[in-house]
Amino acid sequence: MFLNKFLQLYQITRRMQVKFGTDGWRAIIAKDYTFDNLKLATLAAADYFINHPNKANGVCVGYDTRFLSPDFAHYASRVLSSRGLRVLLSDSFIPTPAVSLYCRDKKLAGGVVITASHNPPVYNGFKIKASYGGSALPETVSVIEKHLAAVNPDSTIEPKEHLIEAADIQSYYLEHLQSHVDLDAIRDSRIHIAHNAMYGAGQNIITRILDTSQVHCYHCSHNPGFRGINPEPVPRYINDFVDFCKNAKPDVSIINDGDADRVGMLDEHGAFIDSHKLFAIILKYLVEEKKKTGEVAKTFALTDVIDKICRKHNLVLHLLPVGFKHVSKLMTTNDILIGGEESGGIGITSYLPERDGIFIGLLILEIMVKQGKTLSYLVQELFDEYGSFYYNRLDLQVNEEKKQAIIAKASKGSFRTLAQYGVTGFNDLDGYKYHFDGGWLLIRPSGTEPVLRLYCEADSPEKVTSVLNYAAGIA
């Protein structure tokens, strides 16, 4: 009897090592991200897929450039096939949105991407993609979590190799890109571009669809260690790229994260342009130049300038919790024109109800060449019309006790001042946002990493720095 209870507890402990966060399951390779735990996650997903109306069409599996990603993807495919599912396994590493696109257009039951996106190199992950072409909805993840609780960790896997097929998902994705961006206008402009793939799955994509003489490639090679940095398109990880651009002197630069669903850019002067400004530029272009209509979705940590643009053009705005899965869900139920998040993820429903860092980067190029404006000029236009806005984020590696203490304090709306700025409002939609004159501070734990995140937007870079330093001192 004791042995049975011990085995039950052991099995429960193993299942607890698989936890779905903001966008799938992520864990440290060889610690919790093991083949055994991958089996649990895949079996739980398979139990969802085999009850899907499109199960006869099968599922697809993609992967990024991380350590062991191809091996993990092949293993996940074998596990899925053992449940009788047809599996379309990518024949190369591919951007995450390519899997989403394939799921939608091939009417699959869904898909899996072996990726930890922008996380540190020691991580890998397991993203689930839905049949509609976007992130799995929160209710879908809940169903999969229930399946996970019932999975037997010691269940035997008997792969059905004849159900696993190689698929050229990358070429299909390239065709889709070419039909949604005016690449001829970009080619004819002879604009010079630098592309930093951050050693990720976005490498070789832009050079396959544009004239190679236009593109300066950077970190477009296979390096599972990502040169020791997080493959995330934010300023603290791209100092070397900024130096590269000073010599290469491109007209604009595109930076993608490890699985290429996020984007950051540099203007012609090498200044970093974050997703807040990119989202605003694209929204302005779609509404004012393309005369598009529809609703707008933004997550809790995205710029307030989007609110101002929506008010000017009488657009319905939806404020959502952090995580693109919430944006994806709304894209399937509402007439959403564009949706986005703070961390570089932007999606346009007519293209795909999913974020795509390569597509968004190319769309910015299209806007530049069609309007004959530099990226810095497009940003200045925003400042002239809506006022200056600046943003930064700090990720604090604090122990669990300290993290919980600051979250507990923040959750009560206890702060009356931030640095020398008086607090004027409080919102706890997802994390704890404090408004002050000229900006806001958001405090929340990461859904994908063991860190405490501090987000700040303000009308001057000095104010952003001052408030973030003050909040970091408290934490």
Rosetta blueprint (number, residue, H / E / L):
1 M L
2 F H
3 L H
4 N H
5 K H
6 F H
7 L H
8 Q H
9 L H
10 Y H
11 Q H
12 I H
13 T H
14 R H
15 R H
16 M H
17 Q L
18 V L
19 K L
20 F E
21 G E
22 T L
23 D L
24 G E
25 W E
26 R E
27 A E
28 I E
29 I E
30 A L
31 K L
32 D L
33 Y E
34 T L
35 F H
36 D H
37 N H
38 L H
39 K H
40 L H
41 A H
42 T H
43 L H
44 A H
45 A H
46 A H
47 D H
48 Y H
49 F H
50 I L
51 N L
52 H L
53 P L
54 N L
55 K H
56 A H
57 N H
58 G L
59 V E
60 C E
61 V E
62 G E
63 Y E
64 D L
65 T L
66 R L
67 F L
68 L L
69 S H
70 P H
71 D H
72 F H
73 A H
74 H H
75 Y H
76 A H
77 S H
78 R H
79 V H
80 L H
81 S H
82 S H
83 R L
84 G L
85 L L
86 R L
87 V E
88 L E
89 L E
90 S E
91 D L
92 S L
93 F L
94 I L
95 P L
96 T H
97 P H
98 A H
99 V H
100 S H
101 L H
102 Y H
103 C H
104 R H
105 D H
106 K L
107 K L
108 L L
109 A L
110 G E
111 G E
112 V E
113 V E
114 I E
115 T L
116 A L
117 S L
118 H L
119 N L
120 P L
121 P L
122 V L
123 Y E
124 N E
125 G E
126 F E
127 K E
128 I E
129 K E
130 A E
131 S L
132 Y L
133 G L
134 G L
135 S E
136 A L
137 L L
138 P H
139 E H
140 T H
141 V H
142 S H
143 V H
144 I H
145 E H
146 K H
147 H H
148 L H
149 A H
150 A H
151 V L
152 N L
153 P L
154 D L
155 S L
156 T L
157 I L
158 E L
159 P L
160 K L
161 E H
162 H H
163 L H
164 I E
165 E E
166 A E
167 A E
168 D L
169 I H
170 Q H
171 S H
172 Y H
173 Y H
174 L H
175 E H
176 H H
177 L H
178 Q H
179 S L
180 H L
181 V L
182 D L
183 L H
184 D H
185 A H
186 I H
187 R H
188 D H
189 S H
190 R L
191 I L
192 H L
193 I E
194 A E
195 H E
196 N E
197 A L
198 M L
199 Y L
200 G L
201 A L
202 G L
203 Q L
204 N L
205 I H
206 I H
207 T H
208 R H
209 I H
210 L L
211 D L
212 T H
213 S H
214 Q H
215 V E
216 H E
217 C E
218 Y E
219 H L
220 C L
221 S L
222 H L
223 N L
224 P L
225 G L
226 F H
227 R H
228 G H
229 I L
230 N L
231 P L
232 E L
233 P L
234 V L
235 P H
236 R H
237 Y H
238 I L
239 N H
240 D H
241 F H
242 V H
243 D H
244 F H
245 C H
246 K H
247 N H
248 A H
249 K L
250 P L
251 D L
252 V E
253 S E
254 I E
255 I E
256 N E
257 D L
258 G L
259 D L
260 A L
261 D L
262 R L
263 V E
264 G E
265 M E
266 L E
267 D L
268 E L
269 H L
270 G L
271 A L
272 F E
273 I E
274 D L
275 S H
276 H H
277 K H
278 L H
279 F H
280 A H
281 I H
282 I H
283 L H
284 K H
285 Y H
286 L H
287 V H
288 E H
289 E H
290 K L
291 K L
292 K L
293 T L
294 G L
295 E E
296 V E
297 A E
298 K E
299 T E
300 F L
301 A L
302 L L
303 T L
304 D L
305 V H
306 I H
307 D H
308 K H
309 I H
310 C H
311 R H
312 K H
313 H L
314 N L
315 L L
316 V L
317 L E
318 H E
319 L E
320 L E
321 P L
322 V L
323 G L
324 F H
325 K H
326 H H
327 V H
328 S H
329 K H
330 L H
331 M H
332 T H
333 T H
334 N L
335 D L
336 I E
337 L E
338 I E
339 G E
340 G E
341 E L
342 E L
343 S L
344 G L
345 G L
346 I E
347 G E
348 I E
349 T L
350 S L
351 Y L
352 L L
353 P L
354 E L
355 R L
356 D L
357 G H
358 I H
359 F H
360 I H
361 G H
362 L H
363 L H
364 I H
365 L H
366 E H
367 I H
368 M H
369 V H
370 K H
371 Q H
372 G L
373 K L
374 T L
375 L H
376 S H
377 Y H
378 L H
379 V H
380 Q H
381 E H
382 L H
383 F H
384 D H
385 E H
386 Y H
387 G L
388 S L
389 F L
390 Y E
391 Y E
392 N E
393 R E
394 L E
395 D E
396 L E
397 Q L
398 V L
399 N L
400 E H
401 E H
402 K H
403 K H
404 Q H
405 A H
406 I H
407 I H
408 A H
409 K H
410 A H
411 S H
412 K L
413 G L
414 S L
415 F L
416 R L
417 T E
418 L E
419 A L
420 Q L
421 Y E
422 G E
423 V E
424 T E
425 G E
426 F E
427 N E
428 D L
429 L L
430 D L
431 G L
432 Y E
433 K E
434 Y E
435 H E
436 F E
437 D L
438 G L
439 G E
440 W E
441 L E
442 L E
443 I E
444 R E
445 P E
446 S L
447 G L
448 T L
449 E L
450 P L
451 V L
452 L E
453 R E
454 L E
455 Y E
456 C E
457 E E
458 A E
459 D L
460 S L
461 P H
462 E H
463 K H
464 V H
465 T H
466 S H
467 V H
468 L H
469 N H
470 Y H
471 A H
472 A H
473 G H
474 I H
475 A L
